[in-house]
Amino acid sequence: MNIYFACSITGGRSNEPVYQAITAALMTDGHEVPTAHIAGTGIREREGTLPASEVYERDVAWIRACDLLVAEVSTPSHGVGYEIAFALGLGKPVLCLYHESLTISKMISGNSSPGLVVRTYRGTEEAVATVRAFLGAQTRL
């Protein structure tokens, strides 16, 4: 499966270990994750050198090509919100997950789009298990 993984880059990186665990698990499970690099340390500096138009065109092309989108939304991000809405607009299934100790935007938690699933997690292992359960449900559809 081709999975677009979305997470905060410029808004903060405190959940980077979770991002890395999710993308590593997806790739270990044999999925294609064109955005796996954004989970890595130093991504803000690497992406910061690219023109904004290039990042936009690349990312929307990846969203168009993906089977679904997984977003870690614990850290607010304009870009991630845009990616979620863009994917939903294309009819792509979307999983938004966030740490249960946090409150997320009501634009996500209150969204009743049929393709959107919002879940919490308590730790990294549970986040990975939640992603895997979501993918399992998608393959049964």
Phi, psi and omega in degrees: 000144178263115187241124174272118177260129180240140176201166181293137172248299184274340182283344181144152186235023184295341180258018182306319178299326177291315178304314182294320179294319180295310182294323178297317180295318179299315181290323176299325180281001175093011180275154173270128181230089184297340181259015182303330181298335182287348177281343187283156175294140178086009183296325181301319180290317181293314180289332182295340180275349183271145175297143182303319181296325179292317178298314180300308182299318179297312185291319178291329175295318177296321179294317178301324184276345186281160174277328180197169181237135174244125181236128170268115190246020179299323179258120181303140181206123176301316182299315180295319177300317178297315181299319178299310181297320179298313180297316179298321178297333177271000181081018180277141172294142182226131171250125172249125177231149183207158181294135186297343180280354186250163172248134179252171180303138176292344174293337175262307184294334180263002183281124182258018178306134182298335181273359185258130174238130179241127183223152174256165174215158180260334181203176185301315181299320179292324177299314179297316179298323179295318177297315181296321178296319177299314180296320177299320178294324180291324181286340178275349181285000000 
